[in-house]
Amino acid sequence: MGLIVPAQLSSWFDDYSPTLVLYARQWLPVESAEDVVQDTFIRLMSQPREPANIRAWLFRSVRNAAISQLRLQGRRKKHERQLAADRQQNLFEHRTEDLIDASELQVALESLPQEQREIVVLRLWAGMTLRETAEVVGEPVSTLFSRYRSGLAALRRKLELSCKTKNA
Amino acid sequence: MQNEERLTPPECELEEVLGNIKPAGTSIDRDLLMFRAGQSSARHRSRVWQFSTGLLIIVLCWSLWSRPMPETIERTVYVKVDQPGQSKAKPPAASLATLEWRVNGKWHELKLD
């Protein structure tokens, strides 16, 4: 693992930045979430060596920074108002070929408890294994797996989606 | 994925359908990010140079301070001076004065013309 070169940073930015912003938006409004993601990439470039697992490093850094910023803000009511206004902005791309409507998914996802939503985002859109997720969140794999299943079940209920119906 | 076998087939299908939906793009200015990342990286490297230069200065100062002092050699020089009236004889024309000194128990003589 050597120094990070700009081409690598550019590639990681393309691969991970939308999912990182989606992840950070669990705690922060969109503008703050983007600031946190940007700062994380800048901090990555100042690392003396490339982290062993770049994806886990990025998501863990964004998580820590987002939670710290949330604590620093202190003005909880103002923050909640910002988040409520922020819900008007799309979390997902609207594409005709998708089987699920992006707006419905957004509503369903936002209705999940935070601890379930975090695991669902990491697993589904960041493509992480449960072990990597455990590395980011700092909790046992078994706990995360049961949370993930509960999150999926809740999403299914919200979306009124049955896999069998979709396949039929 | 890990523990994939523990998910039921409907869960796997739901996972696949949801995973295909793409997160919305960001409005992060890519060029600005790359510029700031480059600045950050350069700042980090310049700190390495500053640190190594400072370290070299400290080592140099320490070596100057702790170097051995030059050795001092003590010599006793005896100058032979004629007492008035003791010797009327003229000194040889070749030598006007004579210096004698002893180093390590051995006498040395220097004639000054």
Interface residues (C-beta under 8 A of the other chain):
Chain A: I4 P6 L9 S10 F13 S17 P18 T19 V21 L22 E34 V37 Q38 F41 I42 R43 L44 M45 S46 P48 Q89 N90 L91 F92 E93 R95 D98 L99 I100 A102 L105 R123 L124 W125 G127 T129 L130 R131 V141 F145 R149 L152 L155 R156 L161 S162 C163 K164 K166 N167
Chain B: M1 Q2 N3 R6 L7 P9 P10 E11 C12 E13 L14 E15 V17 L18 G19 N20 I21 K22 P23 A24 G25 T26 S27 I28 R30 L33 M34 R36 A37 G38 S40 S41 R43 H44
